[in-house]
Amino acid sequence: MSKEWIKTADEIDRLRHSCHELARILDILMKALRPGMSTQDIDDMSEKLMLEIGAIPIFKGYMGGSGRPFPATLCTSINEEVVHGIPNKNKIIKEGDLVKLDIGMRYEGMVSDMARTIKIGSVSPVAERLTQVTEECLQRGIEKLRPGAHIFDYARAVQEHAEANGFSVVRDLVGHGVGRELHEDPQVPNYVSRSMDNFVLGEGMTLALEPMVNVGTYEVDIADDDWAFITADDELSAHFENTVVITKDGAEILTKL
């Protein structure tokens, strides 16, 4: 564990405020989602809500591996899209969709990050189960976090629960440190591998934990826009993310109302 991963008490307090406001905004967006909306509609709403409180949309302009800046406030990913879907006025939300909203902002100088999978109306039984299990994966992983624990404990809890339910955990994308910047060290895999850095958790670490769970294979491809990740077999994917801080008593979820 690096000392650089530890936040000060002041940083944690400001991050807590940032996360609370982010959770409030995402709650508004989730309640607004309905069939017939475009993903651009929800992105416009997100940016307006952030700017109203003086927050900075941290995703907008973020440089990805393609070398092109992300053009929107939100990542809006539907069904087989895993993450990083770009909002578009022609991308219309339909009954039965799984819509993943991934949102982040800088507020009071600190970066918060979270994601939820939203069921639009009546969804298929497999979509229902996938959404439930993915959220459970995140919670089970968080329950393993405390000073002195290893990140292996988190990753194993996530992977085992997903696979016990017949699903797979995406391996090309991982969680990460967060707070001063959007993506900080350490990387936090949602699966166990021999090559992973099985670091020890320490009080004051702040992490963005984000299992991405697929119905079929864990393998993913990049869409033609060079941003969105999609399942390699076009099966459904779900995504949940929380920003947490490691305290002496365990992990405190900061991205909550």
Phi, psi and omega in degrees: 000128179272142177298334180293341180282346184271130178265153176285166179298322179294317179298318180295320179297316180290325177294322177301318178295317180299315181294321179297316179293323178296317178297323178296316180295315181296325177299319177297316182295318180298320180289337181276339184299134178201158177302141179098341176286152170266159177292338174293324177302313184288329177292318178299319179296318180298312181297319179299316181295322178294312183295330180297330180258005179082020178272160178251123175295108190284338179284328187293121182089357180296133182273122179262188181295338180285346183083007179248138181290144176290132191268005190223172179279322183248153161264122181240107186241131186241132173055255183284349173287129184275303180207168171069023174294135181271128176300147184205139181294339180265000180264097189262134179281134184237158173305133178092355180286152163257116181250123178257119176255118178246124191222143178208153179203160171257123182216134187053033175082358184239144185263124176250154187208133179201165178208151176220152172256126184247130177273125181265107181064220180274121182249168181293157178303321181292324177295319178299312182292318180300316180298315180298313184294321180296318177296321177295322178302314180298314182295319180295322177295315181299324180297341180273353188272128176192159178304132180094344176285161177257152179294337173306322182297318177296308185299318181295319180298318179295308184296315183297320182290319178297312184288330177295337179260011175085012180252176181231151181260128178300137184248344181277353182227140186222169172282185190193164169293156182204161175140290177285325176225172181292311180242111179239163168287150006267163169282145184234092178294154176258017180211162182262134173215158180294335184272353185289149176279103185275065187285160179269138179279145179229153179300132180098356174286140176238127188228145170258108185258130190209081174297136171241119190237134183248153175291318182255235182293154175280352184285146182228158175238165175262133179289171183297338180280359179067015179238304186291136169265134179234151179295141185294336181253009179064021175275167183293153175222149176231158188210128172228143181214138172227146167270131182230159171238138177278121178246175180296338182262358182136215180251129175261124176282118183271330183273070178212158180277000000 
